Structure formats: C-alpha cells, structure tokens
C-alpha cells in the first residue's frame, strides 16, 4: 500500500515538474518572439527611412537636371 502511495506521489511530482518546465519554456519562447518582432520593426523602420531618403535625393537630382 505504501508503495502505491509513493508511486502516486512520485507521479504527481513529475507532472508538476513537467508543467513548470513547460511554463518556463513557453515564457522563453515568448521573450524570444518579442525580441524578434522588435528587431523586425526596427529594421522595417530603417528601410522605410532609407527609401524615403533615396526618393528625396532622387527628386532633388531630377529637379536639378530640369533647371
């Protein structure tokens, strides 16, 4: 009888450890995803700004040629 209780208690502890490990892994995945999205947005904004600068310079060049 005690062996059965020990096995049940051991199984419950294993399940709790597994749940905690899964929670920690999910937390890390969410942090990594947030970092990835932040970097993506920074790069997207930088590309947008660069394109704006290129277009502005190109317009200035065209305007200079037409004078």
C-alpha distances in whole Angstrom, upper triangle without the diagonal:
4,5,5,6,9,10,11,12,14,15,17,19,20,21,23,25,26,27,29,30,32,33,35,36,38,39,41,42,44,45,47,48,50,51,53,54,56,57,58,60,62,63,64,66,68,69,70,72,74,75,76,78,79,81,82,84,85,87,89,90,91,93,94,96,97,99
4,5,5,6,9,10,10,12,14,15,16,18,20,21,22,24,26,27,28,30,31,33,34,36,37,39,40,42,43,45,46,48,49,51,52,54,55,57,58,60,61,63,64,66,67,69,70,72,73,75,76,77,79,81,82,83,85,87,88,89,91,93,94,95,98
4,5,5,6,9,10,10,12,14,15,16,18,20,21,22,24,26,27,28,30,31,33,34,36,37,39,40,42,43,45,46,48,49,51,52,54,55,57,58,60,61,63,64,65,67,69,70,71,73,75,76,77,79,80,81,83,85,86,87,89,91,92,94,96
4,5,5,6,9,10,10,12,14,15,17,18,20,21,23,24,26,27,29,30,31,33,35,36,37,39,41,42,43,45,47,48,49,51,53,53,55,57,58,59,61,63,64,65,67,69,70,71,73,74,76,78,79,80,82,84,85,86,88,89,91,92,94
4,5,5,6,8,10,11,12,14,15,17,18,20,21,23,24,26,27,29,30,32,33,35,36,37,39,41,42,43,45,46,48,50,51,52,54,56,57,58,60,62,63,64,66,67,69,70,72,73,74,76,78,79,80,82,84,85,87,88,90,91,93
4,5,5,6,9,10,10,12,14,15,16,18,20,21,22,24,26,27,28,30,32,33,34,36,38,39,40,42,44,45,46,48,49,51,52,54,55,57,58,60,61,63,64,66,67,69,70,72,73,75,76,77,79,81,82,83,85,87,88,90,92
4,5,5,6,9,10,10,12,14,15,16,18,20,21,22,24,26,27,28,30,31,33,34,36,37,39,41,42,43,45,46,48,49,51,53,54,55,57,58,59,61,63,64,65,67,69,70,71,73,74,75,77,79,80,81,83,85,86,88,90
4,5,5,6,9,10,11,12,14,15,17,18,20,21,23,24,26,27,29,30,31,33,35,36,37,39,41,42,43,45,47,48,49,51,52,53,55,57,58,59,61,63,64,66,67,68,70,72,73,74,76,78,79,80,82,84,85,86,88
4,5,5,6,9,10,11,12,14,15,17,18,20,21,23,24,26,27,29,30,32,33,35,36,38,39,41,42,44,45,46,48,50,51,52,54,56,57,58,60,62,63,64,66,67,69,70,72,73,75,77,78,79,81,82,84,85,87
4,5,5,6,9,10,11,12,14,15,16,18,20,21,22,24,26,27,29,30,32,33,34,36,38,39,41,42,44,45,47,48,49,51,53,54,55,57,59,60,61,63,64,66,67,69,70,71,73,75,76,77,79,81,82,84,86
4,5,5,6,9,10,10,12,14,15,16,18,20,21,22,24,26,27,29,30,31,33,35,36,37,39,41,42,43,45,47,48,49,51,52,53,55,57,58,59,61,63,64,65,67,69,70,71,73,74,75,77,79,80,82,84
4,5,5,6,9,10,11,12,14,15,17,18,20,21,23,25,26,27,29,30,31,33,35,36,37,39,41,42,43,45,47,48,49,51,52,54,56,57,58,60,62,63,64,66,67,68,70,72,73,74,76,78,79,80,83
4,5,5,6,9,10,11,12,14,15,17,18,20,21,23,24,26,27,29,30,32,33,35,36,38,39,41,42,44,45,46,48,50,51,52,54,55,57,58,60,61,63,64,66,67,69,71,72,73,75,76,78,79,81
4,5,5,6,9,10,10,12,14,15,16,18,20,21,22,24,26,27,28,30,32,33,34,36,37,39,41,42,43,45,47,48,49,51,53,54,55,57,58,59,61,63,64,65,67,69,70,71,73,75,76,77,80
4,5,5,6,9,10,10,12,14,15,16,18,20,21,22,24,26,27,29,30,31,33,35,36,37,39,41,42,43,45,47,48,49,51,52,53,55,57,58,59,61,63,64,65,67,68,70,71,73,74,76,78
4,5,5,6,9,10,11,12,14,15,16,18,20,21,23,24,26,27,29,30,32,33,35,36,38,39,41,42,44,45,47,48,50,51,52,54,56,57,58,60,62,63,64,66,67,69,70,72,73,75,77
4,5,5,6,9,10,11,12,14,15,17,18,20,21,23,24,26,27,29,30,32,33,34,36,38,39,40,42,44,45,46,48,49,51,53,54,55,57,59,60,61,63,65,66,67,69,70,72,73,75
4,5,5,6,9,10,10,12,14,15,16,18,20,21,22,24,26,27,28,30,32,33,35,36,37,39,41,42,43,45,47,48,49,51,52,53,55,57,58,59,61,63,64,65,67,69,70,71,74
4,5,5,6,9,10,10,12,14,15,16,18,20,21,22,24,26,27,29,30,31,33,35,36,37,39,41,42,43,45,46,48,49,51,52,53,55,57,58,59,61,63,64,65,67,69,70,72
4,5,5,6,9,10,10,12,14,15,17,18,20,21,23,24,26,27,29,30,32,33,35,36,38,39,41,42,44,45,47,48,50,51,52,54,56,57,58,60,61,63,64,66,68,69,71
4,5,5,6,9,10,11,12,14,15,17,18,20,21,23,24,26,27,28,30,32,33,34,36,38,39,41,42,43,45,47,48,49,51,53,54,55,57,59,60,61,63,64,66,67,69
4,5,5,6,9,10,10,12,14,15,16,18,20,21,22,24,26,27,28,30,31,32,34,36,37,39,40,42,43,45,46,48,49,51,52,53,55,57,58,59,61,63,64,65,68
4,5,5,6,9,10,11,12,14,15,16,18,20,21,23,24,26,27,29,30,31,33,35,36,37,39,41,42,43,45,46,48,49,51,52,54,55,57,58,60,61,63,64,66
4,5,5,6,9,10,11,12,14,15,17,18,20,21,23,24,26,27,29,30,32,33,35,36,38,39,41,42,44,45,47,48,50,51,53,54,55,57,59,60,62,63,65
4,5,5,6,9,10,11,12,14,15,16,18,20,21,22,24,26,27,28,30,32,33,34,36,37,39,41,42,43,45,47,48,49,51,53,54,55,57,58,60,61,63
4,5,5,6,9,10,10,12,14,15,16,18,20,21,22,24,26,27,28,30,31,33,34,36,37,39,40,42,43,45,46,47,49,51,52,53,55,57,58,59,62
4,5,5,6,9,10,11,12,14,15,17,19,20,21,23,25,26,27,29,30,32,33,35,36,38,39,41,42,44,45,47,48,50,51,52,54,56,57,59,60
4,5,5,6,9,10,11,12,14,15,17,18,20,21,23,24,26,27,29,30,32,33,35,36,38,39,41,42,43,45,47,48,49,51,52,54,55,57,59
4,5,5,6,9,10,10,12,14,15,16,18,20,21,22,24,26,27,28,30,31,33,34,36,37,39,40,42,43,45,46,48,49,51,52,54,55,57
4,5,5,6,9,10,10,12,14,15,16,18,20,21,22,24,26,27,29,30,31,33,35,36,37,39,41,42,43,45,46,48,49,51,52,54,56
4,5,5,6,9,10,11,12,14,15,17,18,20,21,23,24,26,27,29,30,32,33,35,36,38,39,41,42,44,45,47,48,50,51,53,55
4,5,5,6,9,10,11,12,14,15,17,18,20,21,22,24,26,27,28,30,32,33,35,36,37,39,41,42,43,45,46,48,49,51,53
4,5,5,6,9,10,10,12,14,15,16,18,20,21,22,24,26,27,28,30,31,33,34,36,37,39,40,42,43,45,46,48,49,51
4,5,5,6,9,10,11,12,14,15,16,18,20,21,23,24,26,27,29,30,31,33,35,36,37,39,41,42,43,45,47,48,50
4,5,5,6,9,10,11,12,14,15,17,18,20,21,23,24,26,27,29,30,32,33,34,36,38,39,41,42,43,45,47,48
4,5,5,6,9,10,11,12,14,15,16,18,20,21,22,24,26,27,28,30,31,33,34,36,37,39,40,42,43,45,47
4,5,5,6,9,10,10,12,14,15,16,18,20,21,22,24,25,27,28,30,31,33,35,36,37,39,40,42,43,45
4,5,5,6,9,10,11,12,14,15,17,18,20,21,23,24,26,27,29,30,32,33,35,36,38,39,41,42,44
4,5,5,6,9,10,11,12,14,15,16,18,20,21,22,24,26,27,28,30,32,33,35,36,37,39,41,42
4,5,5,6,9,10,11,12,14,15,16,18,20,21,22,24,26,27,28,30,31,33,34,36,37,39,41
4,5,5,6,8,10,10,12,14,15,16,18,20,21,22,24,25,27,29,30,31,33,35,36,37,39
4,5,5,6,9,10,11,12,14,15,16,18,20,21,23,24,26,27,29,30,32,33,35,36,38
4,5,5,6,9,10,10,12,14,15,16,18,20,21,22,24,26,27,28,30,31,33,35,36
4,5,5,6,9,10,11,12,14,15,16,18,20,21,22,24,26,27,28,30,32,33,35
4,5,5,6,9,10,10,12,14,15,16,18,20,21,23,24,26,27,29,30,32,33
4,5,5,6,9,10,10,12,14,15,16,18,20,21,22,24,26,27,29,30,32
4,5,5,6,9,10,10,12,14,15,16,18,20,21,22,24,26,27,29,31
4,5,5,6,9,10,11,12,14,15,16,18,20,21,22,24,26,27,29
4,5,5,6,9,10,10,12,14,15,17,18,20,21,23,24,26,27
4,5,5,6,9,10,11,12,14,15,16,18,20,21,23,24,26
4,5,5,6,9,10,10,12,14,15,16,18,20,21,23,25
4,5,5,6,9,10,11,12,14,15,16,18,20,21,23
4,5,5,6,8,10,11,12,14,15,16,18,20,21
4,5,5,6,9,10,10,12,14,15,17,18,20
4,5,5,6,9,10,10,12,14,15,17,19
4,5,5,6,9,10,11,12,14,15,17
4,5,5,6,9,10,10,12,14,16
4,5,5,6,9,10,11,12,15
4,5,5,6,9,10,11,13
4,5,5,6,9,10,11
4,5,5,6,9,10
4,5,5,6,9
4,5,5,7
4,5,5
4,5
4
